[in-house]
Amino acid sequence: MTVPPSSTADRASAPSAVASAVSASAASESGSGEGSAVPVISCRGLWKLYGGDASADSPERWLAAREAPPSHEQALAAGYVPAVRDVSLDIGRGEMLVVMGLSGSGKSTLVRCLSRLVEASAGEIVVEGQDLRALDERGLIEIRRSKMGMVFQNFALLPHRTVLDNVAYPLEMRGQDRHARRERALEVIRLVGLEGREEHFPRELSGGQQQRVGIARSLAIEPDIWFLDEPFSALDPLIRRDMQDEFLRLQAMLGKTIVFITHDFDEALRLADRIAIMKDGTVEQVDTPDRIVLAPATDYVRRFTEEIDRARVVHAGTLAEALAGAAPAGEPIAAGATIHALARRLVDDTAASYPIAAGDGTLIGTLSRERALDVLLGPRP
């Protein structure tokens, strides 16, 4: 899904977002809520246990000996720290999956398992049809060089290298010739808005500019899959907002498959196609932002989202009801419009329902005024 770098309401008004919101809502209600038909990344029964004393089985043997997946408490009682527990996910091509949770919930460990920076204790990871856990060292290096980009909270720029040389560094490690890697580095430097700073050193850049260098460096290898672990959390609020805008612009242009880690729910709502909320190493719910706030799957997710202004998150298409006979009179509402953006019409136009149209103008359903007002104002007492 591609999105422009603007507000949540504007972002969702794109035709692709309309289709995604409506289809994802239907998928969620039918019980799937997971990725596209052919996922780029798929994991099943993924575990990562740490610890165990010298007399204990290895985490791998201990897990293999269980007849059923152990609980968090059982793992702790056996001397292990369960960082990731029985996670199954599908991530579709071009999707931005945001993984979030409190500190210690397992979100960073999950990303490191998906990229095999950390070896999982059990489970399956398939990336574009390849069994990631079965790859030898050479195969793993190759898939990382050709398909995966990674950006972390620590920019890890080389202080003695210029912006240009930092961005070109992974291409140098790949063995690309000097001219080709310079051209590619200049291309991505322009892409992230750092043109004119090619010969600056990291110490001469602001925090936001350093983060852009880190993003450019990961983009230099033209990855299909992008892993980002809280890349903006160390930035000041205004710079962070600017970087989110920049990130959305890049995603609209490049259409990468992205796994983005954050602990900031507002950031997740702004960026995500779907959100996975983690607690104690397990995924409590994976769904669109609309469905996360409208239909929390667990009490933990409900408490996680209870302070969110639902009207700024929920889109008309998510509340769409099937057409029954003739469409209601009146100007159709864009399926990607948020309920907050429709507030004045909901107050002024007292019709019982309104027609909803997809991005191409096709009528796709109706919006109940009462249901929309419940989202905007809360249910009647």
HUZIBEL-V817196 format. One record per backbone hydrogen bond with DSSP energy under -1.0 kcal/mol. CO is the residue of the C=O (numbers start at 1). NH is the residue of the N-H. Records with the same first field share a line. If there is no record, write none. Layout:
BEGIN
CO=NH ; NH
END
This chain:
BEGIN
4=6
7=11
8=12
10=13
11=14
14=18
15=19
16=20
17=21
18=22
19=23
20=24
21=25
22=26
23=27
24=28
25=29
26=30
27=32
28=31
40=128
41=91
42=126
43=89
44=124
46=87
47=121 ; 122
48=83 ; 84
50=81
53=56
58=62
59=63
60=64
61=65
63=66
71=75
72=76
73=77
74=78
75=80
76=79
79=52
81=50 ; 83
84=48
87=46
89=43
91=40 ; 41
92=95
95=258
96=273 ; 274
97=260
98=276
99=262
100=278
102=105
105=281
106=110
107=111
108=112
109=113
110=114
111=115
112=117 ; 118
122=47
124=44
125=132
126=42
127=130
130=127 ; 132
131=134
136=140
137=141
138=142
139=143
140=144
141=145
142=146
143=147
147=224 ; 225
149=227
151=229
158=161
162=166
163=167
164=168
168=172
169=173
170=174
171=176
172=175
177=181
178=182
179=183
180=184
181=185
182=186
183=187
184=188
185=189
186=190
187=191
188=192
189=194
190=193
194=197
197=200
198=164
200=163
201=204
202=205
206=210
207=211
208=212
209=213
210=214
211=215
212=216
213=217
214=218
215=219
216=220
219=222
224=257
225=149
226=259
227=151
228=261
232=235
236=240
237=241
238=242
239=243
240=244
241=245
242=246
243=247
244=248
245=249
246=250
247=251
248=252
249=253
250=254
251=255
257=226
258=97
259=228
260=99
261=230
264=268
265=269
266=270
267=271
268=272
274=98
275=287
276=100
277=284
279=282
281=85
282=279
285=277
287=275
288=292
289=293
290=294
291=295
298=302
299=303
300=304
301=305
305=308
308=310
309=312
310=313 ; 314
311=340
314=339
321=366
333=357
334=337
335=317
337=316
338=342
340=343
342=346
343=347
344=348
345=349
352=369
354=367
355=333
356=364 ; 365
357=335
358=361
362=358
365=356
366=321
367=354
368=372
369=373
370=374
371=375
372=376
373=377
374=378
END
